[in-house]
Amino acid sequence: MSDTIFTKIVRREIPADILYQDDLVTAFRDINPRAPTHILIVTNKPIPTAADVESEDEAALGRMFTVARKLSEQHSLERGYRLMVNCKEHAHQEVYHLHMHLFGGRPLGPMLVSVDD
Ligand code: DGP
């Protein structure tokens, strides 16, 4: 599989506003923010989609949530936030390197507007 843009960010081969990095995950600001806080938490391992996770990835998947919680505290999101993972074309996944969106800083509205959207 060829490298994605996120693989290159994890390896620090291209610039990004990296907020956190450890042995399993990397977090950086989304280039096209949809909320006052919009951070991407990606696995360091280049897993293409949520449909490709294996049991051996569970430590990295759990780390995504604990890092999301720490970042939410650092960004004063005590009124709440949304964690979102898009999987493949029906979810409009753009970058095929597993990532969790952390959105916050304003009321985010309903999850989906209606069944037809
Ligand atoms: P998704 O649709 O879930 O695959 O979201 C991909 C997100 O990645 C989208 O919100 C824009 C963001 N993004 C794409 N390219 C770059 C990049 O080069 N740098 C950063 N920081 N974010 C990017």
Backbone and ligand atoms as CSV (ligand in chain L), in Angstrom:
chain,resi,resn,atom,element,x,y,z
A,1,MET,N,N,0.847,-1.201,0.000
A,1,MET,CA,C,0.000,0.000,0.000
A,1,MET,C,C,0.881,1.249,0.000
A,2,SER,N,N,0.534,2.230,-0.836
A,2,SER,CA,C,1.340,3.442,-0.872
A,2,SER,C,C,1.028,4.318,0.342
A,3,ASP,N,N,1.988,5.167,0.703
A,3,ASP,CA,C,1.824,6.038,1.871
A,3,ASP,C,C,0.691,7.026,1.654
A,4,THR,N,N,-0.044,7.301,2.713
A,4,THR,CA,C,-1.018,8.390,2.689
A,4,THR,C,C,-0.351,9.644,3.251
A,5,ILE,N,N,-1.062,10.756,3.106
A,5,ILE,CA,C,-0.576,12.016,3.676
A,5,ILE,C,C,-0.412,11.885,5.195
A,6,PHE,N,N,-1.266,11.097,5.840
A,6,PHE,CA,C,-1.180,10.962,7.299
A,6,PHE,C,C,0.038,10.132,7.697
A,7,THR,N,N,0.377,9.148,6.891
A,7,THR,CA,C,1.591,8.359,7.178
A,7,THR,C,C,2.809,9.282,7.166
A,8,LYS,N,N,2.812,10.205,6.216
A,8,LYS,CA,C,3.952,11.141,6.121
A,8,LYS,C,C,3.951,12.129,7.285
A,9,ILE,N,N,2.758,12.530,7.771
A,9,ILE,CA,C,2.689,13.406,8.946
A,9,ILE,C,C,3.200,12.656,10.179
A,10,VAL,N,N,2.784,11.395,10.340
A,10,VAL,CA,C,3.239,10.593,11.493
A,10,VAL,C,C,4.763,10.510,11.502
A,11,ARG,N,N,5.349,10.326,10.331
A,11,ARG,CA,C,6.823,10.228,10.232
A,11,ARG,C,C,7.505,11.594,10.223
A,12,ARG,N,N,6.695,12.657,10.295
A,12,ARG,CA,C,7.190,14.051,10.289
A,12,ARG,C,C,7.961,14.357,9.011
A,13,GLU,N,N,7.510,13.754,7.915
A,13,GLU,CA,C,8.114,14.034,6.611
A,13,GLU,C,C,7.475,15.253,5.956
A,14,ILE,N,N,6.210,15.551,6.355
A,14,ILE,CA,C,5.562,16.781,5.902
A,14,ILE,C,C,5.002,17.493,7.129
A,15,PRO,N,N,4.841,18.818,7.046
A,15,PRO,CA,C,4.440,19.571,8.235
A,15,PRO,C,C,2.982,19.384,8.616
A,16,ALA,N,N,2.723,19.466,9.913
A,16,ALA,CA,C,1.372,19.482,10.463
A,16,ALA,C,C,1.488,20.080,11.857
A,17,ASP,N,N,0.362,20.576,12.358
A,17,ASP,CA,C,0.339,21.140,13.710
A,17,ASP,C,C,0.112,19.983,14.685
A,18,ILE,N,N,1.184,19.271,15.012
A,18,ILE,CA,C,1.102,18.079,15.852
A,18,ILE,C,C,0.956,18.496,17.314
A,19,LEU,N,N,-0.080,17.974,17.964
A,19,LEU,CA,C,-0.386,18.317,19.356
A,19,LEU,C,C,0.055,17.224,20.315
A,20,TYR,N,N,0.203,16.005,19.794
A,20,TYR,CA,C,0.529,14.864,20.663
A,20,TYR,C,C,1.078,13.750,19.781
A,21,GLN,N,N,2.064,13.017,20.292
A,21,GLN,CA,C,2.544,11.817,19.602
A,21,GLN,C,C,3.145,10.869,20.620
A,22,ASP,N,N,2.829,9.586,20.481
A,22,ASP,CA,C,3.486,8.572,21.305
A,22,ASP,C,C,3.782,7.366,20.420
A,23,ASP,N,N,3.978,6.222,21.025
A,23,ASP,CA,C,4.369,5.043,20.243
A,23,ASP,C,C,3.218,4.474,19.408
A,24,LEU,N,N,1.979,4.858,19.715
A,24,LEU,CA,C,0.822,4.244,19.040
A,24,LEU,C,C,0.002,5.204,18.190
A,25,VAL,N,N,-0.104,6.461,18.622
A,25,VAL,CA,C,-0.981,7.407,17.913
A,25,VAL,C,C,-0.313,8.769,17.772
A,26,THR,N,N,-0.844,9.548,16.822
A,26,THR,CA,C,-0.399,10.934,16.609
A,26,THR,C,C,-1.646,11.796,16.456
A,27,ALA,N,N,-1.651,12.977,17.078
A,27,ALA,CA,C,-2.796,13.891,16.982
A,27,ALA,C,C,-2.319,15.224,16.419
A,28,PHE,N,N,-3.083,15.748,15.468
A,28,PHE,CA,C,-2.727,17.039,14.840
A,28,PHE,C,C,-3.995,17.734,14.397
A,29,ARG,N,N,-3.911,19.045,14.197
A,29,ARG,CA,C,-5.088,19.829,13.801
A,29,ARG,C,C,-5.464,19.525,12.354
A,30,ASP,N,N,-6.790,19.414,12.134
A,30,ASP,CA,C,-7.298,19.218,10.777
A,30,ASP,C,C,-6.999,20.465,9.946
A,31,ILE,N,N,-6.603,20.253,8.705
A,31,ILE,CA,C,-6.243,21.368,7.819
A,31,ILE,C,C,-7.468,22.187,7.416
A,32,ASN,N,N,-8.672,21.579,7.530
A,32,ASN,CA,C,-9.919,22.221,7.108
A,32,ASN,C,C,-10.929,22.126,8.265
A,33,PRO,N,N,-10.694,22.909,9.349
A,33,PRO,CA,C,-11.483,22.699,10.571
A,33,PRO,C,C,-12.968,22.985,10.384
A,34,ARG,N,N,-13.809,22.071,10.897
A,34,ARG,CA,C,-15.270,22.219,10.847
A,34,ARG,C,C,-15.847,22.649,12.187
A,35,ALA,N,N,-15.004,22.927,13.167
A,35,ALA,CA,C,-15.440,23.373,14.494
A,35,ALA,C,C,-14.259,24.134,15.094
A,36,PRO,N,N,-14.502,24.952,16.139
A,36,PRO,CA,C,-13.389,25.702,16.743
A,36,PRO,C,C,-12.227,24.801,17.153
A,37,THR,N,N,-12.552,23.621,17.670
A,37,THR,CA,C,-11.519,22.588,17.881
A,37,THR,C,C,-11.822,21.440,16.934
A,38,HIS,N,N,-10.884,21.111,16.067
A,38,HIS,CA,C,-11.028,19.964,15.162
A,38,HIS,C,C,-9.654,19.322,15.030
A,39,ILE,N,N,-9.512,18.212,15.738
A,39,ILE,CA,C,-8.231,17.508,15.829
A,39,ILE,C,C,-8.412,16.105,15.262
A,40,LEU,N,N,-7.400,15.612,14.576
A,40,LEU,CA,C,-7.389,14.241,14.067
A,40,LEU,C,C,-6.447,13.415,14.932
A,41,ILE,N,N,-6.912,12.256,15.357
A,41,ILE,CA,C,-6.067,11.321,16.114
A,41,ILE,C,C,-5.904,10.098,15.229
A,42,VAL,N,N,-4.699,9.837,14.783
A,42,VAL,CA,C,-4.456,8.765,13.815
A,42,VAL,C,C,-3.596,7.681,14.449
A,43,THR,N,N,-3.807,6.466,14.005
A,43,THR,CA,C,-2.913,5.391,14.424
A,43,THR,C,C,-1.566,5.589,13.719
A,44,ASN,N,N,-0.476,5.327,14.426
A,44,ASN,CA,C,0.828,5.412,13.757
A,44,ASN,C,C,0.946,4.329,12.682
A,45,LYS,N,N,0.366,3.176,12.976
A,45,LYS,CA,C,0.332,2.090,11.985
A,45,LYS,C,C,-0.662,2.473,10.882
A,46,PRO,N,N,-0.302,2.317,9.625
A,46,PRO,CA,C,-1.184,2.745,8.541
A,46,PRO,C,C,-2.313,1.754,8.259
A,47,ILE,N,N,-3.283,1.678,9.174
A,47,ILE,CA,C,-4.494,0.865,8.977
A,47,ILE,C,C,-5.401,1.653,8.034
A,48,PRO,N,N,-5.838,1.095,6.902
A,48,PRO,CA,C,-6.597,1.935,5.947
A,48,PRO,C,C,-7.931,2.433,6.486
A,49,THR,N,N,-8.736,1.522,7.054
A,49,THR,CA,C,-10.090,1.924,7.471
A,49,THR,C,C,-10.466,1.187,8.757
A,50,ALA,N,N,-11.611,1.602,9.327
A,50,ALA,CA,C,-12.136,0.916,10.517
A,50,ALA,C,C,-12.483,-0.536,10.195
A,51,ALA,N,N,-12.709,-0.827,8.922
A,51,ALA,CA,C,-13.035,-2.195,8.512
A,51,ALA,C,C,-11.792,-3.088,8.443
A,52,ASP,N,N,-10.628,-2.512,8.699
A,52,ASP,CA,C,-9.376,-3.278,8.594
A,52,ASP,C,C,-8.718,-3.521,9.943
A,53,VAL,N,N,-9.379,-3.111,11.052
A,53,VAL,CA,C,-8.718,-3.275,12.348
A,53,VAL,C,C,-8.671,-4.753,12.736
A,54,GLU,N,N,-7.604,-5.104,13.446
A,54,GLU,CA,C,-7.397,-6.470,13.930
A,54,GLU,C,C,-7.295,-6.415,15.450
A,55,SER,N,N,-7.407,-7.582,16.088
A,55,SER,CA,C,-7.311,-7.603,17.551
A,55,SER,C,C,-5.961,-7.063,18.017
A,56,GLU,N,N,-4.923,-7.227,17.214
A,56,GLU,CA,C,-3.603,-6.723,17.600
A,56,GLU,C,C,-3.560,-5.189,17.625
A,57,ASP,N,N,-4.578,-4.534,17.064
A,57,ASP,CA,C,-4.625,-3.067,17.038
A,57,ASP,C,C,-5.361,-2.482,18.248
A,58,GLU,N,N,-5.856,-3.335,19.150
A,58,GLU,CA,C,-6.723,-2.839,20.220
A,58,GLU,C,C,-6.021,-1.837,21.129
A,59,ALA,N,N,-4.733,-1.984,21.356
A,59,ALA,CA,C,-4.030,-1.011,22.211
A,59,ALA,C,C,-4.050,0.370,21.557
A,60,ALA,N,N,-3.800,0.425,20.268
A,60,ALA,CA,C,-3.804,1.722,19.563
A,60,ALA,C,C,-5.216,2.309,19.529
A,61,LEU,N,N,-6.227,1.450,19.342
A,61,LEU,CA,C,-7.613,1.938,19.282
A,61,LEU,C,C,-8.036,2.491,20.642
A,62,GLY,N,N,-7.667,1.826,21.712
A,62,GLY,CA,C,-7.956,2.339,23.051
A,62,GLY,C,C,-7.205,3.629,23.326
A,63,ARG,N,N,-5.972,3.716,22.873
A,63,ARG,CA,C,-5.165,4.926,23.078
A,63,ARG,C,C,-5.821,6.133,22.402
A,64,MET,N,N,-6.455,5.902,21.250
A,64,MET,CA,C,-7.142,7.020,20.574
A,64,MET,C,C,-8.147,7.671,21.530
A,65,PHE,N,N,-8.866,6.868,22.303
A,65,PHE,CA,C,-9.878,7.425,23.209
A,65,PHE,C,C,-9.242,8.134,24.401
A,66,THR,N,N,-8.180,7.587,24.966
A,66,THR,CA,C,-7.584,8.268,26.122
A,66,THR,C,C,-6.899,9.567,25.680
A,67,VAL,N,N,-6.324,9.569,24.480
A,67,VAL,CA,C,-5.723,10.806,23.963
A,67,VAL,C,C,-6.820,11.816,23.648
A,68,ALA,N,N,-7.948,11.355,23.113
A,68,ALA,CA,C,-9.074,12.268,22.859
A,68,ALA,C,C,-9.527,12.912,24.170
A,69,ARG,N,N,-9.620,12.131,25.224
A,69,ARG,CA,C,-10.032,12.689,26.526
A,69,ARG,C,C,-9.023,13.722,27.025
A,70,LYS,N,N,-7.731,13.413,26.921
A,70,LYS,CA,C,-6.715,14.381,27.370
A,70,LYS,C,C,-6.770,15.661,26.543
A,71,LEU,N,N,-6.907,15.532,25.236
A,71,LEU,CA,C,-6.973,16.720,24.374
A,71,LEU,C,C,-8.236,17.526,24.672
A,72,SER,N,N,-9.346,16.841,24.963
A,72,SER,CA,C,-10.585,17.562,25.283
A,72,SER,C,C,-10.393,18.394,26.553
A,73,GLU,N,N,-9.635,17.871,27.507
A,73,GLU,CA,C,-9.369,18.633,28.735
A,73,GLU,C,C,-8.458,19.824,28.440
A,74,GLN,N,N,-7.448,19.605,27.618
A,74,GLN,CA,C,-6.520,20.696,27.282
A,74,GLN,C,C,-7.206,21.804,26.497
A,75,HIS,N,N,-8.274,21.454,25.757
A,75,HIS,CA,C,-8.959,22.436,24.915
A,75,HIS,C,C,-10.281,22.898,25.534
A,76,SER,N,N,-10.454,22.634,26.830
A,76,SER,CA,C,-11.617,23.143,27.587
A,76,SER,C,C,-12.946,22.734,26.954
A,77,LEU,N,N,-13.053,21.454,26.601
A,77,LEU,CA,C,-14.279,20.959,25.974
A,77,LEU,C,C,-15.189,20.290,27.000
A,78,GLU,N,N,-15.223,20.865,28.212
A,78,GLU,CA,C,-16.013,20.227,29.273
A,78,GLU,C,C,-17.507,20.224,28.971
A,79,ARG,N,N,-17.962,21.046,28.032
A,79,ARG,CA,C,-19.391,21.026,27.686
A,79,ARG,C,C,-19.709,19.936,26.662
A,80,GLY,N,N,-18.688,19.256,26.207
A,80,GLY,CA,C,-18.921,18.112,25.331
A,80,GLY,C,C,-18.189,18.224,24.008
A,81,TYR,N,N,-18.128,17.114,23.332
A,81,TYR,CA,C,-17.416,17.039,22.049
A,81,TYR,C,C,-17.915,15.823,21.305
A,82,ARG,N,N,-17.521,15.723,20.045
A,82,ARG,CA,C,-17.923,14.582,19.212
A,82,ARG,C,C,-16.686,13.878,18.699
A,83,LEU,N,N,-16.686,12.553,18.795
A,83,LEU,CA,C,-15.638,11.712,18.217
A,83,LEU,C,C,-16.254,10.983,17.029
A,84,MET,N,N,-15.566,11.006,15.894
A,84,MET,CA,C,-16.155,10.443,14.678
A,84,MET,C,C,-15.084,9.718,13.861
A,85,VAL,N,N,-15.458,8.555,13.358
A,85,VAL,CA,C,-14.583,7.801,12.455
A,85,VAL,C,C,-15.374,7.507,11.183
A,86,ASN,N,N,-14.922,8.007,10.053
A,86,ASN,CA,C,-15.554,7.718,8.766
A,86,ASN,C,C,-14.930,6.453,8.182
A,87,CYS,N,N,-15.788,5.580,7.660
A,87,CYS,CA,C,-15.300,4.318,7.098
A,87,CYS,C,C,-15.786,4.149,5.662
A,88,LYS,N,N,-14.882,4.290,4.731
A,88,LYS,CA,C,-15.091,4.046,3.297
A,88,LYS,C,C,-16.088,5.011,2.645
A,89,GLU,N,N,-16.509,4.686,1.432
A,89,GLU,CA,C,-17.127,5.720,0.600
A,89,GLU,C,C,-18.468,6.222,1.102
A,90,HIS,N,N,-19.302,5.393,1.685
A,90,HIS,CA,C,-20.601,5.886,2.149
A,90,HIS,C,C,-20.457,6.869,3.309
A,91,ALA,N,N,-19.358,6.809,4.014
A,91,ALA,CA,C,-19.083,7.755,5.102
A,91,ALA,C,C,-18.209,8.916,4.633
A,92,HIS,N,N,-17.904,8.939,3.348
A,92,HIS,CA,C,-17.097,10.018,2.754
A,92,HIS,C,C,-15.696,10.071,3.349
A,93,GLN,N,N,-15.121,8.899,3.628
A,93,GLN,CA,C,-13.725,8.876,4.085
A,93,GLN,C,C,-12.834,9.381,2.960
A,94,GLU,N,N,-11.996,10.376,3.276
A,94,GLU,CA,C,-11.119,10.979,2.270
A,94,GLU,C,C,-9.705,10.418,2.341
A,95,VAL,N,N,-9.233,10.181,3.561
A,95,VAL,CA,C,-7.856,9.720,3.731
A,95,VAL,C,C,-7.904,8.299,4.295
A,96,TYR,N,N,-7.332,7.364,3.521
A,96,TYR,CA,C,-7.407,5.942,3.889
A,96,TYR,C,C,-6.255,5.550,4.820
A,97,HIS,N,N,-6.273,6.212,5.970
A,97,HIS,CA,C,-5.371,5.920,7.098
A,97,HIS,C,C,-6.220,6.200,8.324
A,98,LEU,N,N,-6.501,5.175,9.111
A,98,LEU,CA,C,-7.489,5.258,10.192
A,98,LEU,C,C,-7.261,6.478,11.082
A,99,HIS,N,N,-8.342,7.247,11.280
A,99,HIS,CA,C,-8.266,8.443,12.111
A,99,HIS,C,C,-9.597,8.713,12.771
A,100,MET,N,N,-9.516,9.310,13.952
A,100,MET,CA,C,-10.688,9.748,14.711
A,100,MET,C,C,-10.698,11.267,14.690
A,101,HIS,N,N,-11.870,11.842,14.343
A,101,HIS,CA,C,-12.040,13.298,14.437
A,101,HIS,C,C,-12.480,13.642,15.858
A,102,LEU,N,N,-11.894,14.684,16.426
A,102,LEU,CA,C,-12.357,15.261,17.686
A,102,LEU,C,C,-12.854,16.669,17.369
A,103,PHE,N,N,-14.174,16.857,17.497
A,103,PHE,CA,C,-14.798,18.155,17.228
A,103,PHE,C,C,-15.289,18.743,18.540
A,104,GLY,N,N,-15.163,20.058,18.710
A,104,GLY,CA,C,-15.742,20.698,19.890
A,104,GLY,C,C,-15.601,22.197,19.827
A,105,GLY,N,N,-16.076,22.845,20.896
A,105,GLY,CA,C,-15.956,24.287,21.005
A,105,GLY,C,C,-17.209,25.049,20.649
A,106,ARG,N,N,-18.244,24.340,20.218
A,106,ARG,CA,C,-19.558,24.941,19.968
A,106,ARG,C,C,-20.580,23.807,19.947
A,107,PRO,N,N,-21.887,24.154,20.068
A,107,PRO,CA,C,-22.891,23.093,19.899
A,107,PRO,C,C,-22.767,22.499,18.497
A,108,LEU,N,N,-22.753,21.176,18.407
A,108,LEU,CA,C,-22.448,20.504,17.146
A,108,LEU,C,C,-23.683,20.028,16.395
A,109,GLY,N,N,-24.854,20.199,16.983
A,109,GLY,CA,C,-26.067,19.801,16.284
A,109,GLY,C,C,-26.263,18.297,16.328
A,110,PRO,N,N,-27.358,17.856,15.701
A,110,PRO,CA,C,-27.635,16.418,15.703
A,110,PRO,C,C,-26.594,15.673,14.874
A,111,MET,N,N,-26.490,14.396,15.117
A,111,MET,CA,C,-25.454,13.600,14.450
A,111,MET,C,C,-25.658,13.592,12.942
A,112,LEU,N,N,-26.890,13.239,12.492
A,112,LEU,CA,C,-27.264,13.321,11.085
A,112,LEU,C,C,-28.606,14.031,11.052
A,113,VAL,N,N,-28.840,14.821,10.035
A,113,VAL,CA,C,-30.039,15.655,10.044
A,113,VAL,C,C,-31.293,14.800,9.828
A,114,SER,N,N,-31.255,13.877,8.874
A,114,SER,CA,C,-32.396,12.997,8.695
A,114,SER,C,C,-31.944,11.730,7.985
A,115,VAL,N,N,-32.831,10.790,7.914
A,115,VAL,CA,C,-32.489,9.526,7.287
A,115,VAL,C,C,-32.181,9.696,5.803
A,116,ASP,N,N,-32.625,10.762,5.187
A,116,ASP,CA,C,-32.400,10.991,3.757
A,116,ASP,C,C,-31.106,11.706,3.453
A,117,ASP,N,N,-30.422,12.241,4.476
A,117,ASP,CA,C,-29.207,13.032,4.219
A,117,ASP,C,C,-28.021,12.151,3.891
L,1,DGP,P1,P,-12.083,11.898,6.460
L,1,DGP,O1,O,-13.175,12.408,5.533
L,1,DGP,O2,O,-12.650,11.303,7.715
L,1,DGP,O3,O,-11.115,10.977,5.748
L,1,DGP,O4,O,-11.304,13.183,6.926
L,1,DGP,C1,C,-10.037,13.559,6.445
L,1,DGP,C2,C,-9.675,14.870,7.069
L,1,DGP,O5,O,-8.295,15.076,6.871
L,1,DGP,C3,C,-10.388,16.096,6.484
L,1,DGP,O6,O,-11.161,16.726,7.503
L,1,DGP,C4,C,-9.255,17.021,6.034
L,1,DGP,C5,C,-8.023,16.445,6.712
L,1,DGP,N1,N,-6.805,16.540,5.945
L,1,DGP,C6,C,-6.623,16.128,4.663
L,1,DGP,N2,N,-5.362,16.362,4.263
L,1,DGP,C7,C,-4.723,16.912,5.337
L,1,DGP,C8,C,-3.389,17.354,5.552
L,1,DGP,O7,O,-2.503,17.306,4.691
L,1,DGP,N3,N,-3.099,17.889,6.774
L,1,DGP,C9,C,-4.045,17.964,7.771
L,1,DGP,N4,N,-3.661,18.482,8.934
L,1,DGP,N5,N,-5.308,17.539,7.603
L,1,DGP,C10,C,-5.636,17.020,6.398
